[in-house]
Amino acid sequence: MPKNRENQIFNNGLAECQEALEYKSSGAFEKAIELLQEIITKIEKEENSLEKVHLIGIVQKNLGIIYMDTDNIQKALYSFNKAILNFEIVLKEAPTTIGIYKEQISIFNRMATLYHIVQEEDKAFSYSDKAIIYYKKFKLSRSI
């Protein structure tokens, strides 16, 4: 796929994510979830690229946040895990992608909170530790 096409898909996806977050902010959670799921369906039809994987990670993170805000803990954890898997692929291919570390830290902190809510303290501490590890990686990557 030409780089311009990849960038266009990525930018369009980000714009649609922003629209979904505006629905979320106005309390239209179902509409936001529906739009994010449509974005994933649309992106999955595209050729594989790092931008595609990155964008799916962003969309899954946003889905997780909405599910978290609506107390759907299991769906939030599922979405956050899918986001992490996608971000790990991006980091493997492009380890200096600093923004991914921030995304991972945010997700790990949210997952720690969710596991604390459901009183799974070992998992909560594990994700807190992961957030710290990624924070250290983030600091290291900024000094390179």
C-alpha positions as CSV (number, residue, x, y, z in Angstrom):
1,M,0.0,0.0,0.0
2,P,1.4,3.4,-0.9
3,K,2.6,5.5,2.2
4,N,0.1,8.3,1.3
5,R,-2.8,5.9,1.4
6,E,-1.6,4.5,4.8
7,N,-1.4,8.1,6.2
8,Q,-4.8,8.9,4.8
9,I,-6.4,5.9,6.4
10,F,-4.6,6.6,9.7
11,N,-5.6,10.3,9.7
12,N,-9.2,9.5,8.8
13,G,-9.4,6.9,11.5
14,L,-8.0,9.4,14.1
15,A,-10.7,11.9,13.0
16,E,-13.4,9.3,13.4
17,C,-12.0,8.4,16.9
18,Q,-12.2,12.0,17.8
19,E,-15.9,12.1,16.7
20,A,-16.5,9.0,18.8
21,L,-14.9,10.7,21.8
22,E,-17.2,13.7,21.3
23,Y,-20.2,11.3,21.4
24,K,-18.8,9.9,24.6
25,S,-18.4,13.3,26.1
26,S,-22.0,14.1,25.4
27,G,-23.1,10.9,27.1
28,A,-23.9,9.0,23.9
29,F,-21.9,6.0,24.9
30,E,-23.6,3.5,22.6
31,K,-23.2,5.8,19.6
32,A,-19.5,6.2,20.5
33,I,-19.0,2.4,20.8
34,E,-20.8,1.8,17.5
35,L,-18.6,4.3,15.7
36,L,-15.4,2.8,17.1
37,Q,-16.5,-0.7,16.2
38,E,-17.2,0.5,12.6
39,I,-13.7,2.0,12.5
40,I,-12.2,-1.3,13.4
41,T,-14.3,-3.1,10.8
42,K,-13.3,-0.6,8.1
43,I,-9.6,-0.7,9.0
44,E,-9.4,-4.5,9.1
45,K,-10.3,-4.6,5.4
46,E,-7.2,-2.6,4.6
47,E,-3.8,-4.1,3.8
48,N,-1.6,-4.8,6.7
49,S,0.7,-2.0,7.7
50,L,2.2,-0.6,10.9
51,E,-0.2,2.4,10.7
52,K,-3.2,0.0,10.6
53,V,-2.0,-1.9,13.7
54,H,-1.3,1.4,15.5
55,L,-4.7,2.8,14.7
56,I,-6.5,-0.4,15.8
57,G,-4.6,-0.1,19.1
58,I,-5.8,3.5,19.5
59,V,-9.4,2.5,18.7
60,Q,-9.3,-0.4,21.1
61,K,-7.9,1.8,23.8
62,N,-10.8,4.3,23.3
63,L,-13.3,1.4,23.4
64,G,-11.7,0.3,26.7
65,I,-12.1,3.8,28.1
66,I,-15.7,3.9,27.2
67,Y,-16.4,0.5,28.6
68,M,-14.6,1.5,31.7
69,D,-16.7,4.7,32.0
70,T,-19.9,2.6,31.6
71,D,-18.8,0.0,34.2
72,N,-18.4,-2.8,31.7
73,I,-15.2,-4.1,33.2
74,Q,-14.8,-7.3,31.3
75,K,-15.2,-5.5,27.9
76,A,-12.9,-2.8,29.1
77,L,-10.2,-5.3,30.0
78,Y,-10.7,-7.1,26.7
79,S,-10.4,-3.9,24.7
80,F,-7.3,-2.8,26.7
81,N,-5.6,-6.2,26.1
82,K,-6.3,-6.0,22.4
83,A,-4.8,-2.4,22.4
84,I,-1.7,-3.6,24.2
85,L,-1.2,-6.4,21.7
86,N,-1.4,-4.0,18.8
87,F,0.9,-1.5,20.5
88,E,3.5,-4.3,21.2
89,I,3.6,-5.0,17.5
90,V,4.3,-1.4,16.7
91,L,7.0,-1.2,19.4
92,K,8.6,-4.4,18.0
93,E,8.8,-2.8,14.5
94,A,9.5,0.8,15.6
95,P,10.9,0.8,19.1
96,T,11.5,4.5,19.2
97,T,7.8,5.3,18.8
98,I,7.6,7.3,22.0
99,G,3.9,7.9,21.9
100,I,3.2,4.2,22.2
101,Y,5.0,4.1,25.6
102,K,2.6,6.8,26.8
103,E,-0.4,4.8,25.5
104,Q,0.9,1.6,27.2
105,I,1.4,3.4,30.5
106,S,-2.1,4.8,30.4
107,I,-3.6,1.4,29.6
108,F,-1.7,-0.4,32.3
109,N,-2.8,2.2,34.9
110,R,-6.4,1.8,33.8
111,M,-6.2,-2.0,33.9
112,A,-4.7,-1.8,37.4
113,T,-7.6,0.3,38.5
114,L,-10.1,-2.1,37.0
115,Y,-8.5,-5.1,38.7
116,H,-8.5,-3.2,42.0
117,I,-12.2,-2.5,41.6
118,V,-12.9,-6.3,41.1
119,Q,-10.6,-7.0,44.0
120,E,-8.0,-8.9,42.0
121,E,-5.2,-7.2,43.8
122,D,-2.4,-9.4,42.4
123,K,-3.3,-8.4,38.9
124,A,-3.8,-4.8,39.9
125,F,-0.2,-4.7,41.3
126,S,1.1,-6.5,38.2
127,Y,-0.3,-3.9,35.9
128,S,0.9,-1.1,38.1
129,D,4.4,-2.6,37.9
130,K,4.1,-2.8,34.1
131,A,3.2,0.9,34.0
132,I,6.4,1.6,36.0
133,I,8.5,-0.5,33.6
134,Y,7.1,1.2,30.6
135,Y,7.6,4.6,32.2
136,K,11.3,3.7,32.6
137,K,11.4,2.6,29.0
138,F,9.7,5.9,27.9
139,K,12.3,7.9,29.9
140,L,15.1,5.9,28.4
141,S,13.8,6.3,24.8
142,R,13.6,10.1,25.3
143,S,17.2,10.2,26.2
144,I,18.4,8.4,23.1
